[in-house]
Amino acid sequence: MKERKESGYELREAKKKEEIRRERKQLTRKERREAKKKDKRRAKQKKEVNKEFARVTYIFVALFLVLMGYIIYFNLEKSQDIINSSYNPRLDSMADRVVRGKILDKDGNVLAETTTAEDGSEYRYYPYGNLYAHVVGFSSQGKSGLESAENFELLTSHAFFLEKLKNEFQDEKNIGDNVITTLNTQLQEAAYNALGSYKGAVVVLEPSSGKILAMVSKPDFDPNTVAENWEFLSTDENSYLLNRATQGAYAPGSTFKLVTALEYMREHGDYNAYGYTCQGEITYDGVTIACAGHNVHGDVSLASSLAYSCNTSFSNIGLQLDIERYRDTAETLLFNSKLPCELPYSQSSFTLKSSDSSADRMMTAMGQGKTGTSPYHMALITSAIANHGTLMRPYLVDAITNYSGEIVENTEPEEYKKLMSEEEAEQLKSYMQEVVNYGTASVLSGQGYTVAGKTGTAEYSSDIEKNHSWFVGFTNVDNPELAICVLIESSDGQVKAVNVAKEIFDSYYY
């Protein structure tokens, strides 16, 4: 039946067309031309309408894609900031209904918990006091550290639903989830004690996983008394509240020679043939740069230049480098880039340009010029070298559990970025071993553990007796266990970062 209907329709359409054709045959030539023009105008109008419709469609599709892009960006980049913002009114309502959860170290030791006072009021208690001041943070006068980063999780309860239902009926608070960190209290205490009364920071990571095992910043404070001491803490010139590990910005000193060496390797396939004769100082375009203590290192290779931290050799290297490629390498190592970090941080900078002076080139190559970085960032670069060139995504939170210990969420180690090839990493590792074997970090040689590292000294004022002291390195070189960065501000030369690192390693391994 349907086929008959369709065939009938086709016959009618054919008949219509035939009638039109016959009518047009009867028209004059002029009338036929007019008819054709009309047909063309109709077709053109139809085409214009279609074009307009397409334009509108494309605009709506583009707007939709922009909206979806923003939603994805918000969820990936901004949602956590909004959720944890102190201006988010939802958090106030959550705090009214949930007892803030605990923060614990990797072994279950309590780092922060909510306690009830005699008058029934709740307050936050930090059993370790100053030890975890910056990384765990505080929860009064605003929030900082993990107290801020994990605010939403701490105020979310995944208690058994019947228990939650009972609490709702009885108008009682539910107990918030616990944050299990990657922090190792043994290492944290070792780093804290080794840094002593010096301003500075220590960061320790596990290269193979990205776990942050320790993070110390000094000067510090007692998070239990932040409210009482707020005016002093927030205004004092010593910046007690600043987490120097992530938010400090310093000239990297000779630790940056690792970046310079990497760039030289990339530009020169025969880098092991590099040779230079150090005479204690170098003068170029009227600018003189000297080695530390005006030491004369004599004939040096790339390896021994790094081992002795020879400023004149690296100044010579800096004059040879392609600056654009140099910048690309620095940015591959996350300079001028976002860092994977759960806490607030300062972005590292590499600002050297091809138009800059020879002095800028030489100074930058030895870590004294147009660069700025944090101890955290240098720890990441060191961790990547230890881990065959791959940076694992660093993290502080190992798991979220409910108050009874049931796992809500686990963090799995994942690769963040390949900073360099495996061959490049192995070569830098070899150079860093020489730094320990006979170079500036020889205090670490001959221990019950093996170390590869690089020392650094960064000038920051006209007072040559006061410099920032750096050390980066990793232990158990064949199967790296701990990657570390130590920074001491305003070192007087008596206490060096490498000695602080040794004290930490000794405490951990002995």
N, C-alpha and C positions, 0 to 999 in steps of 0.2 A: 504493500500500500504506500509506504513511504517513498519507495523508488518511483512509483507512478506519479506521486505528487511532485517530486523533484523533476522528473522528466517533463511534466506539464508546465512547471515554472520555466524550465529551460526553453520550451517551445514558445511560451508567451514572450520571453525576453528576445528570442530570435526574431519573432514576428514583429516586435516593436522596433528592433534595429532595422529590419527590412523596410518597414514603413517609413522610418526616418530617412533611410537611404533613398527610397523612392521619392519622398518629398523633396529632398535636397537635389535630386536629379532634375526636378521640375523647377528649381530655383534658378534665377539668372546667375551669371558668373559673379556679378557684384554681390549678390545676396549670399552666395556661397563663401566669398571672401570674408564678408561680415560675420557669417556664422562661425567660420574658423577662428577669427579674431576673438569672438566671444568665448569660444571653447578654450583658447589660449589664456584669456584673462581669468576664466574660472580656474584653470589649472594652476596659474600663477598665484591667485588668491588662496587656493587650497594649500599650495606649497608654503606660502608665507605663514598661514595659520599653523601648519605643521611645525615650521621653524620656531615660531613663537612658543608653541606648546613644548617643543624640545628644550628651548632655553629655560622656561619655567621649571621643567622637570630637572634639568641639570642643576639649576640653582638650589632646588629643594634637596636633591641628592647630595650636593656639596655641603649644604648646611647640616644635613643629617650626619655626614661623615665627620664634619668638624665637631659636632656635638658628641658623637661617639668617641672621637679622639680625645676630647676633653674629659669625658667620663673615665676613659681608660687611664689618662694621665693623672687625674685626680685620685683614682683608686690606687695607682702605683706609687705616686710621688707625694701627694698632699693629704690624703685621707687621714693618715696617722697623726700628722701635725694638727689637723682640725679636731680630730677626736680627743687628742691629749691636751689641747689648748685649755688654759685656765679660764678662758672666756666661754667655753662650751657649757651652757647651762645644764645639759644632760648629766654631766659628771657630778654636779652638785646633788641632783636627785638620786644618782646612783650611790653617792657617799652616804646619803640619808638611809638607804636601804641595805647597804653592804658594808661589812667590816673589811677594811683594806687587807689584802692578802700579804703573805710573807715574801721576802726576797732571801734566797739561800745560795750558798756556794755550791760547788760541784759535789761536795761530800755531805751536803745536807745541813751544814752549819748555818744558823740564822744570822743574816746580815741586817735585816730590818723586819720589824713586826709591829703590830698595833696592840697596845696595852691599855687597860682600863685603870684610871686613877681612882683614889678612894671616893672622890665626889661623883664617880660614875662617868666622867668625861674620858674620851679616848685620846691617846697621844701616840706618836710614832717613836719607837725605841730602837736604837742602833747599838747592839752589844759590843761591836768592835770600835766604837768611837771614831777617832780620826783615821783609822786604817783604810777604810773604804770611802772616805769623805766624798771624793769627786766622782768615782765611777758608780757607786750606789746612789749618792746624792742625798737630798733631803726633801721633806714633804711639808714644810711650813714656809711662809713667806714666798709662796710660789713653789715650784718644784724644779729639781735638777737631776742629772744622771739618769739611772734606770728608774728612779721614782717618777720621772717625767716620761721617759721613753715607753715604759710599760704601764702607764697610769690606767689605761682602759682595762688591761688584763687584770690588774690588781683589784679593780673595782667591779669585776665581772665574776659571778658565782656559778660554778658548774657542780654545785652540791646536788645530791640525789633529789629528784623533783618532788617526791613526797615530803622530804624534809623542808624544801623550799616552800611548798604549799602550806605546811604546818606553821612555818615562821611567818608567812603572810597573814594567816588567820590570827596568830598570837601577837601580831605587830612587833615581831622581833627581826633583827637583822640577819641576813644570810652571811656566810663567811666567804670572802673573796678568794680567787685563785692564787696559787703560789707561783712565783717566778724562780725557776732553777737556773742559776747562771753557770757559766764555764769557768768562773774564777776559782783559783787555787789558793787557799788561805796560806799555805806554807810558802808559796812563791810571793804572794802579796806581802807577807810579813818580812821576808828576806829582802825584797825590793825596798820596802818602807824603811827598814833599819839601815840598809846599805846607803841609802840616799842621805840619811841623817838629817842634819840641820840645813843642808844646802837647798837652794831653790832649784827646781828642775823636774824631771819626769822620767818614768820608766814604763816601758810597754813590753810585755812578753806574750808571744803567740806560739801556737803549735802549727808549724808550717804545713803539715799534711792535711789538716782539717780546717784551719782558719779560726780555731777556738782562741779567744783572748783569755789568757791564764792569769795575767796580772796587769794592773794599770794604777800607777801611783803618780800623784802630782803634789809638789810642795812649793810654797807653804800651804798648809792644810787647815782644817777646822774641825770642830766637834759637831756633827750634825744633830746631836741631842740638844744643843744650846743655840741653834741658829737664830731662833726668834729673839732670845734675850740679847744676842750680840749682833743683831742684824745691821744696825747703823755702822758699827765699826767694820764688820766684814765687807759691807757693800761699798765703803768709801775709802778704805785704807789703800795707800799707794802700792802695797805688796800684792794686791789682787788675790786675796785668799780664795775667792770663789772661782777663779779661773782654772779650768782644767788644762794645765800646760801640756799634757800628753796629746790632746786632740786639738786644742784651741790656740796653743802657742805657735808663733811664726818666727822662725830663726833662720839665719844664714847657716847652711848645712856644714860649712867647713869642708874638711878633707873627705868626709863621708860621700860627698858629691863626686869625688874622683871616680867612684864606681860607675856613675852615669857617663862621665867623660871617657873613661876607658872603654865602656860599651860602645859609645859612638865612634871612637877611633877604630875599634875592631870592625864595626860595620862599614866604615869607609875604606879600610885597608885590609885586604885579605891576607897580606903578609905581616900582620901586626906583631907576630912573634919576632920579626926581624928588626923591630924598632930599636933604635939606639940613640943615646944622648949623653953628653958629657956635662955633668953638673959641676959648676964652679962656685956654688954657694949663692949665686944671684944671677939674674938675667935682666938685661936692659934692652928695651925695644921702644922705639918712638919716644925716647926721653923718659920712659917709665921704668923704674927698677923694682923687681920683685925678688925677695930673698927667701931661702929655705929657713925653716924654723931653727933658731940659734945660729944662723949663718953656716949650718953644716954643709960641708962639701962632700957630695955623694959619689963623685967621679963618674965613671962609665956606668950607665944604668939601662936596663931593658924596660919594657912595659911592666913586667912583673915586679922588678925591683923598684921601679918608680913608685908603684903603688905600695910596696912593702915599706919603703923608707918615707913614704908620703912626700916625695920630692916636689916642692912647689915650682921650681924652675923647669923641671921636665914637663909637668902638666901645663905650665904656662906656654911652653913651646908647642905642646900638642894643641892647645886652644887656638893658637895662631894658624894651625893647619886645617882646622875643621870647617866643613860647610855648615854655616850657621842655621840655614833652613832645615837641613837634615838633623842637626843637633837639637833643634826645637822639636822636631817630629819624634825623636827618640825620647826626649824629656816628657813629652805629652803621652807617649806610649806608656811611660812609667807613671802616668796619672798627674803630672804637673799641669797646671791650668785646667784641671778637670775635677769633676765630682769624685769624692771618695766613698767607698762602701763603708758606712759608719752609722751606728745606731745613736750616737751621741752628737751634740753640736761640735763642729770642727771648723778649722780655718783651711781654706783652699790653698794649696801650694802654688808657687808662681815661678815661671821661667820667662823672663822678659827680654832676653838678649836678642838683638836684631842685627841684620847684616850691616846696617849703617853705623852700628856702634863702634867705639874706638878700640884700638888694639889693647889698651889697658883693660877695658870691659871684657874683652874676649879672654885675656889671660886670667883675670880675677875670677870670672865665672867658671872657667875650666878647673880651678882649684877650690871652688866652692865658696868663694868670698864675694862674688859679684852680684849679678842680677838674678838671684834665686832666693826663695824663702820657703821654708817647709816646717812641718811639725814632727815631733818624735814618732807619732802614730804613723805618719806616711812613710818615714824612713824604715820603720819596722815592717811595713807592708812590702816595700821593695826588697828588703833583706829576706823576708819570708819567701818571696817568689824565687829569689836566687837559690835558696835552700831547697825549694820544691820543684826543681828542674825547669824553672822559668814560669811556672803557673802560679798565679795568686789565687788561693782559695778565698771564698767570700768570708771575711772576718765576722765573727758573731760573739755576743755576750750572753745570749739566752739559749740555753740548751733545751729547755722544755717548759711548758706550762702545765701545772697539775691543779686539780681541785684540792680543797683543804685536807682531804683524806689520803692524798697521794696518787689518785688515779690520773693518768696522763690525758690531758686535753689536746696538747699539741707538742710535736717534737721538731727540733731543727736538725735537718740532715746536711752534712757538709756538701758544698757544691763549688765548682770552679767559677771564679769571677771573671778572670781575664788572663790571657797568655801575655805576659809582659815582655818576654824574650824567648828565643829558641832554647831548647835543651842544651845544645852545644855551647851557646853563649853563657848560659847559667853555669855550666860545668867549668868553663874557662875562668869566669869571675870567682867561682868557688875556689879554684886552684890558686888564683892570685891572693884571695883572702886568707888562705892557709899559710901562704908565705909571709903575710903580714904578722901572723902569730909565730911562725917558725923562727924568723930572724928580724922582723921589722918592728914597727912601733907598738905592737900588741904582744910582744914576746913574754910579758908577764903571765900570759895565759898558756904558754907552752909547757910541756912536761907535766901536765896535770893528769889525774885519773880519768878525765874526760877530754875529748878533742874539741877544738874550737876553730872556726874560720871567722875572720872579722875585719873591721876597718875602724881606725881611730879618726878623730877629727878635732880641729881647733878652729873656732870662728871668732874673728875680731868683731867687736861691736861698738868700740869707742876708741878714743885716742890713748887711753890708758892700756898700754901693751901688757901690763901685769894682770889685766882682767880680761879673760876670754871665756866664751862658751866651750865646754868640753863635751865631745860626742864619742859614742861607741855604738857600732852596729855589728851584729854577728849572730852565729848560731852554733849550737853544740851538737855533739855526736855526728860529726861531719858526714860519715858514710850513710847514716840514716837519721837525718836531722830531727832533733827532738824539741829544742827551744830556740826560737828566733827572738832577738832582743834588741831594743834601742834604749840607750841611756843618754840623757842630756843633763848636764850640770851648768846652770847659769852662773856667770861671773866667777868662774873657777880661778883660784889664785895659784894654780899650778901644783899645789900640795895634794889635792884630791882630784883625780882624773876619772873620767867616765869609765875607762877600761878597768880601773881598780874596783869601782862600784859593781861593774858586771861580774868581775871575778868573785867578789864577795857573795853575790847572788848565786852564781853557779856553785861555789863551794858549799853554801848552805843547802842547796838543793841536792847535790850529789854525794855529800859526805855526812 
